[in-house]
Structures are given as structure tokens and as C-alpha cells.
Amino acid sequence: MTDHNRWTDLLRKIERCPEADRYRLQPDLARLIHDLKTQGQSVPSKARKWDHLLQSEALEAQFDNVPV
């Protein structure tokens, strides 16, 4: 599978995933971004935006589970 296909498939998964759970796809996105950079390819701006958003959602999810 080409990186373009991986990105297209992952983007589709992210967009279809329930908002409360989509942060779980961030490690897959981070891996794809790393692979693109390692191969000297450009990272789509949409991938960077989603990565930032999913990282924020993952951090928020951590605090949602902290007892008060």
C-alpha cells in the first residue's frame, strides 16, 4: 500500500470514528507522518492538523479518567 493510500484510508477512519474515540488513531497517524518524513516526502497539512487535534483529544481523555 502506498503512503498516499495509507493516508487516505486513515483519514477516512478518523473522519468516520466517533469523536470520543478518534484520539485512539493518533499513534497510527504519528507513524504515518514519521514514515513520510523519513522518506523525504511532504506531510499533508491536513495530516499535521489532525495530528495536533488528536494529541489534544488524547491528553483531554487522560484527564477525563482522573478521579477528583
C-alpha positions, -999 to 999 in steps of 0.1 A, spaced: 0 0 0 14 34 -9 17 61 16 -9 81 -2 -34 52 1 -24 48 38 -32 85 44 -65 83 25 -76 52 44 -65 66 78 -82 100 71 -114 81 63 -112 62 95 -106 93 115 -135 112 100 -159 82 105 -148 74 140 -169 87 169 -154 119 182 -149 104 217 -128 76 203 -109 90 174 -79 101 196 -70 64 196 -60 67 160 -33 93 168 -5 67 171 -13 54 136 -12 90 123 20 97 140 36 66 125 24 76 90 38 112 95 71 97 107 73 74 76 66 103 52 92 124 68 118 96 68 112 90 31 116 127 24 80 131 14 59 161 23 33 157 51 -1 169 41 -12 200 61 -44 182 69 -24 153 85 -5 178 107 -37 195 118 -54 161 126 -23 150 145 -24 182 167 -61 178 173 -59 141 181 -29 147 205 -51 173 223 -80 149 225 -58 122 238 -45 145 266 -80 155 275 -91 119 276 -63 112 301 -77 138 324 -113 127 320 -103 94 338 -86 111 367 -106 108 399 -114 141 416 
